[in-house]
Structures are given as C-alpha cells and as structure tokens.
Amino acid sequence: MREIVVFSGSAHPSLARSICTHLGVELSDVDIKRFSNDCLQAQLLVNCRQRDVYIVQPLVPPTQEHLMELLLMLDAAKGASAAQVTAVIPHYAYARSDKKDASRISIGGRLVADMIATAGADRIITMALHAPQVHGFFSMPVDHLTAIGEIAEHFRQRDLTDAVVVSPDLGNAKTATQFARLLGLPVAAGSKQRKADDQVVIDAIVGDVEGRRAIVLDDEIATGGSIIELMDRLKDFGATGAAVACTHGLFSGKAVERLSSHPMISEVVSTDTVPAPNWPQLQVRSVAQLFAEAIARSHRGESVSSLFDGVDPAHAPPATLPLG
C-alpha cells in the first residue's frame, strides 16, 4: 500500500493529531509563512511523492484565511507528485451558501468546491454538510460522514424517560428522525423562517412536546439565535426543559453566554469538528476516530459508507486501526 502522509493547517491541529493517533501515523510538519504583502505560502516538510496525502483543515473563523491555507497545501501536495490528495474538511463552512435565494448573489458552496478541485484535491472527506445538495457541488468523490451515532451514544447514558428529539427546522427533520430512531424516541420539529443571518422566527412546533424534555439536534450552532428562539417556543408548547446537541459547535459572538444562561437548557453537547470555545460545561464528543477510520478505509480501497451501517457507528464492523 502507498504510505499515508497527513498534514494539518492552522485551523484545528489538535484534531489532526488525534486523527493521527488513531491511525498510528505521525502528523507531518507544514511551514506556513506570511510575507510582508500579506500573502501566504505553505511548504510541506515531508516527502509526498507517490504517497497517499491527507490534509486536515476545517473551514472555521477566520474562514477565508483557513481556506487559503487549504488551497495552498493542496496545490503543494499535487505539485510534489502525490499519488492521491484528499482534503479532510470536518466543517465545510460554505455549505450554507447552497442556493440563489436573492438577486445577483453567488452560490459560495459551489464556487469554493470548484476552487478546491482546481487546487488539486482528488477526494473530499467531510462531515454533516448543511444541505444534501452541497454534496453535488464537488466534482470529485465525497465521503460524507455523520456524527449522530456518536452524539446518540452520549444520550444513551442519560435517563430518556419522557424525552423527545426536536429539530429546529423542518429541513433538518430527516436527520433528527434518524437520531430519534437510534434512541427509540419520538421526534418533533420547529417551523422556522430565517429573517437574517442572525435573526430567525419559529412560529410553531410540529409534534407533541408537552410535558416532555427535549433533545434538540442541529447540524451547526453559530450565534445560537435559532436555539434561543426554539427554547421560547418549546416552553410555550409545554416542554419541561431541553438538552442541546450539534455537530459543529462554532458558538460565535455571545452564543456561549446566551446558551449557558438560558433556564430551559440543561446541557449542550457538540463534537470536535471545530475547536471548542472556553466553556468548561460544554460536553465535547470526539469524531477523530471516525475520521481516522474513514481515512484508513479510503487508503485501503474499502467501503466508507459501511462505517455507518444502521447510522450508528457502534453497529459498524470492528475497527482495524492502526495501519501498522
């Protein structure tokens, strides 16, 4: 087998190191320089010729900076005669720009996917894209991972009596339904309208939440505006409290303050697809082993989708790490 080489940009090196630990390989060094004219340069410090190269870089704030690092590292790997170059993007921020919902705007999700292809990526490994159609923006194969099995494992350790899974909007209801099946719970959803980037209105709850404790599942939490609005509606419809879970916990602006002080919220759970904020009460579930197994299977030419048989990673075939 071609030797694996893993690099990381500056977006989330601790996740990259954890992935490498599960793989049983060393994280290779990258030298990223900034010139006096503010241009960046990325130099890969390990031989890539005829190697299977993986570059780990979630697109987190400062998003444009980290995107440029990723493009430069992909181009460097391709120029260094790598046999295959895979962009491992745990959080693809531009997935939210997935349609033309106003005049004369760009579809950023597709544009950035084209840029990644031009830079030299042969394959993408990502997690919890905001909308299914974003998968089709990429011109190369995409392994789209899910964290709902890992998050479900967290809640299996809780008393789920009278609990109900709630999606903040109808668009995420399918994922919430899969999550609810893993826990053996009913599901409900909010009817949401987005007025602006940080302003939403939820005017109804579809499903029965009266007298129940909600487990709110979302793909991403940024400012927390949707969650706070949902909490108010859940209270109006008779819910007794809520735990909040998401895959991508960005928690930007005053999100930590808003969520931690809300009387309806008992706990907040996220994964480490993005760096965690300074919030000791946040429950973080690691997805490093999922990414490591996806990389190992991709390297060996094995099925990645079978990793999620039954949606729950606990039902997948036994892990075969490390590579040795």
Secondary structure by P-SEA (a helix, b strand, c coil): ccbbbbbbccccaaaaaaaaaaacccbbbbbbbbccccbbbbbbcccccccbbbbbbcccccaaaaaaaaaaaaaaaaaacccbbbbbccccccccccccccccccaaaaaaaaaaaaacccbbbbccccccccccccccccccccaaaaaaaaaccccccbbbbbbccccaaaaaaaaaaaacbbbbbbbcccccccbbbbcccccccccbbbbccccccccaaaaaaaaaaaaaaccccbbbbbcccccccaaaaaaaacccccbbbbcccccccccccbbbbbaaaaaaaaaaaaaacccccccccccccccccccccccc
